[in-house]
Amino acid sequence: MTMSTPYPLKIRAVWYDKESNTVCWVNTLKLPFKEEVYCSNNPERVAKAIIEMEIRGAPAIGVAAALAVGSYAVEVSSLPLGDFAMSVGKAIDTLWRTRPTAHNLFYALNRLRMILEENVGKNTSPSEIAKMILDEALKVMWEDIESNIRIGEYGAELIPDGATILTHCNAGALATSAFGTAEAVMRVAWYKGKKIKVIATETRPMLQGARLTVWELWKEGIPVTLITDNMAGYVIRRGLVDAVIVGADRVTREGYVVNKIGTYMIALAAKRNNIPFYVAAPTSTIDLSSSINDVVIEERNPREVKYVLDKLITVEEVNALNYAFDITDPDLVTAIITEKGIVYPPFEENLKKIMKDRG
């Protein structure tokens, strides 16, 4: 399964290697200092990569999990049907438990679980089921790339020539299969000749902005300036920002946006200073089944806060909090840019419309 794209896919974060029947990924923990690639069809190894953030970003997590299940299903397709179903089901469960907040993970794995359960009930052969699961996983990957490009095209229309865009964390190719969500908007605007500039936050504690977003934009040739996280409000107040664009790990049915910790503070500053705050997210990130009360915010190892690039920066024994995400209220969001179009308030009404159109 292949697809031609109107723009170059210069950076691939996650992909399938047909020859070795493995899912491959760039280890984002090593960037920008080393471009290290791993390949595996072992669900436990891919789960470890997701948990430890070798693979990160909601769309990339969903695609990687799907490809891991697909390649593993092919690997064990010589087993008897009952053993095959149990093995693949266990693989899905293993990947399901990796990270609790991003909706794309559950969206992708549910698609594969439905294929498994439906065809086991029909007594379909393991090899046929494995092919269907892998084909669906590849479809998840290409849908992600296609949706990212469309997000970029819709979003680029909102960006004036010469605009300076503030972004937080990394919602680029390294957070997806290839093209990005928030950075897709920047890429398409740049490809269309708009002389944009980007301000990127460092994004503590894992420094995704400093390590990943800056690296991606630098490779594209898009002018980028790095700032500390606690500088964002001031640069907005100074009038140095024309628009904010971020990604999302989940959007609830009411329009609450769950994204990297620190997003909420930037949204507040943007609202106070009348700067548009855009969220770029595929419809696979929108979860109409969840409300704000259903969202589980992941709390990660406090060690990530106390160390920077493996160097201790505080007292070893001190307590630390490490919430990975926060929640931005719908009234702070100017619009949500999806592959189906731009969604404006009222979000609870208009998200339902866009998801109905999604089919």
C-alpha positions in Angstrom: 0.0 0.0 0.0 1.6 3.3 -1.2 0.4 6.8 -1.6 1.8 9.8 -3.5 1.9 13.1 -1.7 2.0 16.7 -3.0 4.7 17.6 -0.5 8.0 16.0 0.3 8.1 13.6 3.3 11.5 14.6 4.5 11.2 13.1 8.0 9.5 9.8 8.8 9.0 8.9 12.5 7.3 5.5 12.1 7.0 3.2 9.1 6.6 -0.4 8.1 9.5 -2.4 6.6 8.0 -5.0 4.3 11.2 -7.0 3.8 11.8 -7.6 7.5 8.1 -7.5 8.5 8.9 -5.0 11.3 7.7 -1.6 12.4 10.6 0.9 12.4 11.0 4.2 14.2 13.4 7.0 14.9 14.4 7.1 18.5 13.3 10.6 19.4 15.2 10.4 22.8 18.5 10.6 20.9 17.6 13.6 18.7 19.0 16.0 17.7 22.4 14.5 18.5 22.0 11.1 16.9 19.6 9.7 14.3 19.0 6.2 15.7 16.5 3.8 14.1 15.1 0.7 15.7 12.9 -2.0 14.0 10.9 -4.8 15.7 7.8 -6.8 15.5 7.9 -7.7 19.1 4.9 -6.0 20.8 6.7 -5.8 24.2 9.6 -3.9 22.5 7.3 -1.5 20.8 5.4 -1.0 24.0 8.6 -0.2 25.8 9.5 2.3 23.1 6.1 4.1 23.6 6.3 4.1 27.4 9.9 5.4 27.4 9.1 8.0 24.7 11.4 6.7 21.9 8.1 7.0 20.0 6.0 9.9 21.2 3.2 12.1 19.9 -0.4 10.9 19.8 -0.7 10.1 16.1 2.8 8.4 16.0 1.9 6.3 19.1 -1.3 5.1 17.4 0.4 4.3 14.1 3.3 2.5 15.8 1.0 0.4 17.9 -1.1 -0.6 14.9 2.0 -1.5 12.8 3.4 -3.5 15.8 0.2 -5.6 16.0 0.0 -6.0 12.2 3.6 -7.2 11.9 3.3 -9.4 14.9 0.1 -11.0 13.5 2.0 -11.9 10.4 4.8 -13.3 12.5 2.5 -15.7 14.4 0.1 -16.5 11.6 1.4 -20.1 11.4 -0.2 -20.8 14.8 -3.5 -22.6 15.2 -6.5 -20.2 15.1 -7.1 -20.3 18.9 -3.5 -19.7 19.7 -3.1 -17.0 17.0 -6.2 -15.1 18.4 -4.9 -15.3 21.9 -1.4 -14.1 21.0 -2.6 -11.2 18.9 -5.2 -10.2 21.5 -2.5 -10.2 24.1 -0.4 -8.0 21.9 -3.2 -5.5 21.5 -3.7 -5.5 25.3 0.0 -4.9 25.9 0.1 -1.9 23.6 -3.3 -0.6 25.0 -1.7 -0.2 28.4 1.3 1.9 27.3 0.0 5.5 27.8 -3.5 6.5 29.1 -4.1 10.0 27.6 -3.7 10.0 23.8 -6.9 8.9 22.0 -5.2 7.9 18.8 -3.7 4.8 20.5 -7.2 3.4 21.4 -8.7 4.4 18.1 -6.1 2.5 16.1 -6.1 -0.6 18.3 -9.9 -0.8 18.4 -9.9 -1.0 14.6 -7.5 -4.0 14.7 -9.3 -5.7 17.5 -12.6 -5.6 15.6 -11.0 -7.3 12.6 -9.5 -10.0 14.8 -12.8 -10.7 16.7 -15.0 -10.6 13.7 -12.9 -13.0 11.6 -12.1 -15.4 14.4 -15.8 -15.8 14.8 -16.1 -16.6 11.1 -13.3 -19.3 11.5 -11.1 -17.4 9.0 -7.5 -18.8 8.7 -4.8 -17.0 10.7 -2.8 -16.1 7.6 -5.9 -14.4 6.1 -6.7 -12.5 9.4 -3.0 -11.5 9.7 -3.1 -10.0 6.2 -6.3 -8.1 7.0 -4.8 -6.8 10.3 -1.6 -5.6 8.6 -3.5 -4.0 5.7 -5.6 -2.1 8.3 -2.5 -1.0 10.2 -1.0 0.3 7.0 -4.3 2.1 6.3 -4.0 3.8 9.7 -0.5 5.0 8.8 -1.5 6.4 5.4 -4.6 7.9 6.7 -2.5 9.7 9.2 -0.1 11.1 6.6 -3.0 12.1 4.3 -4.9 13.8 7.2 -1.8 15.7 8.2 -1.3 17.1 4.8 -5.0 18.2 4.7 -4.6 19.8 8.1 -1.6 21.7 6.7 -3.6 22.9 3.7 -6.6 24.1 5.7 -4.5 25.6 8.4 -2.1 27.5 6.0 -5.1 29.5 4.9 -5.3 31.0 8.4 -1.7 32.2 8.5 -0.9 35.6 7.0 2.3 36.1 5.0 5.1 37.2 7.3 3.4 35.9 10.5 5.3 34.7 13.5 3.8 31.5 15.0 4.4 30.3 18.5 4.2 26.6 19.1 4.6 24.3 22.1 6.1 20.8 22.3 6.5 18.9 19.1 3.5 18.4 16.8 5.6 17.7 13.7 6.7 14.8 11.6 8.3 13.2 14.7 4.9 13.1 16.5 3.1 11.5 13.5 3.9 9.1 10.7 5.6 11.8 8.6 4.2 15.3 8.2 2.9 16.6 11.5 -0.2 18.5 12.7 0.7 21.9 14.0 3.9 21.8 12.0 2.0 20.7 8.9 0.4 24.1 8.9 3.8 25.7 9.0 5.2 23.4 6.4 2.4 24.0 3.9 2.5 27.8 4.5 6.2 27.8 3.9 5.9 25.6 0.7 3.3 28.1 -0.6 5.8 30.9 -0.2 4.6 32.6 3.0 7.6 34.1 4.8 6.6 32.8 8.3 8.8 32.6 11.4 8.4 30.2 14.3 9.0 30.6 18.0 9.4 27.2 19.7 9.2 26.6 23.5 11.8 24.3 24.9 9.1 22.1 26.5 10.4 20.8 29.8 11.0 18.2 31.1 11.7 16.2 28.0 12.7 19.2 25.8 10.6 18.1 22.8 10.6 21.7 21.5 14.3 22.3 21.8 15.4 18.8 20.6 12.7 18.0 18.0 10.7 21.0 16.8 13.8 23.1 16.3 15.6 20.3 14.6 12.6 19.7 12.2 12.2 23.3 11.3 15.9 23.8 10.9 16.0 20.9 8.4 13.1 22.5 6.5 14.9 25.9 6.4 12.0 27.6 8.3 13.3 30.4 10.6 12.9 29.3 14.2 13.7 30.9 17.5 13.9 28.9 20.7 12.6 30.3 24.0 12.3 28.9 27.6 8.8 27.8 28.5 8.3 30.6 31.1 9.1 33.2 28.4 6.0 32.4 26.3 3.6 34.9 28.1 6.1 37.7 27.8 6.8 37.3 24.1 3.1 37.2 23.5 2.6 40.4 25.6 5.5 42.1 23.7 3.5 41.6 20.4 6.1 39.2 19.0 3.5 36.5 18.2 0.8 36.6 15.5 -0.8 33.2 16.2 -0.3 30.2 18.4 -0.6 26.7 16.9 -0.4 23.5 18.9 -1.3 19.9 18.5 -3.5 17.7 20.7 -3.4 14.3 22.3 -7.2 14.3 22.8 -10.1 16.6 22.2 -13.3 15.8 24.2 -16.8 16.2 22.9 -17.1 19.6 24.6 -14.0 20.9 22.9 -11.6 20.6 25.8 -8.1 20.2 24.4 -5.6 17.8 26.2 -2.1 18.6 25.1 1.5 18.8 26.5 1.8 20.4 29.9 2.2 24.1 29.6 -0.4 24.5 26.7 -3.1 25.9 29.1 -0.8 28.8 30.3 0.0 29.7 26.7 -3.7 29.7 25.8 -4.5 32.0 28.7 -1.8 34.5 27.6 -3.0 34.3 24.0 -6.6 35.0 25.0 -5.6 38.0 27.2 -3.7 39.5 24.3 -6.2 38.8 21.5 -3.9 36.3 19.7 -5.6 33.5 17.9 -5.0 30.1 19.5 -5.3 27.2 17.0 -5.3 23.5 17.7 -4.2 21.2 14.8 -5.5 17.7 15.2 -6.8 14.8 13.0 -10.3 13.6 13.7 -8.7 10.4 15.2 -7.7 12.6 18.1 -11.3 13.7 18.7 -13.1 11.5 21.2 -16.9 12.2 21.2 -17.3 9.4 23.8 -15.4 11.2 26.4 -16.1 14.3 28.4 -13.6 16.4 30.4 -14.4 14.2 33.5 -13.2 11.0 31.7 -9.8 12.2 30.8 -6.9 10.5 32.6 -3.9 12.8 32.8 -0.7 10.7 32.7 1.7 11.3 35.6 5.2 10.2 34.7 8.4 9.4 36.6 9.5 12.4 38.7 13.1 11.6 37.7 12.3 13.3 34.3 11.9 16.6 36.1 15.0 16.3 38.3 17.3 15.4 35.5 18.0 17.1 32.2 19.7 14.9 29.6 20.6 12.6 32.4 22.2 15.3 34.5 20.8 15.9 38.0 19.8 19.6 38.3 18.4 19.6 41.9 18.5 17.8 45.2 18.2 14.1 44.5 15.8 13.5 47.4 13.3 16.3 46.6 9.8 15.4 45.6 8.7 16.3 42.1 5.5 16.4 40.1 5.5 15.3 36.5 2.1 15.7 34.8 2.6 15.0 31.1 -0.5 16.9 29.9 -2.9 19.7 30.8 -6.3 20.7 29.7 -7.2 23.9 27.8 -10.8 25.1 28.0 -12.9 25.5 24.8 -13.4 29.2 25.3 -9.6 29.7 25.0 -9.5 27.9 21.6 -10.1 30.0 18.4 -10.5 27.0 16.1 -9.6 23.3 15.7 -8.0 22.5 12.4 -8.8 19.0 11.2 -8.4 17.1 7.9 -12.1 17.6 7.3 -12.0 21.4 7.7 -11.8 24.0 10.4 -14.0 23.7 13.4 -15.2 26.9 15.1 -17.2 27.3 18.3 -19.6 26.1 19.6 -17.4 23.0 19.6 -19.8 20.6 21.3 -22.2 21.1 18.3 -19.6 21.5 15.5 -17.3 18.6 16.5 -20.3 16.3 16.1 -20.9 17.6 12.6 -17.3 17.2 11.5 -17.2 13.6 13.0 -20.5 12.8 11.2 -18.9 13.9 8.0 -15.9 11.7 8.8 -18.1 8.6 8.5 
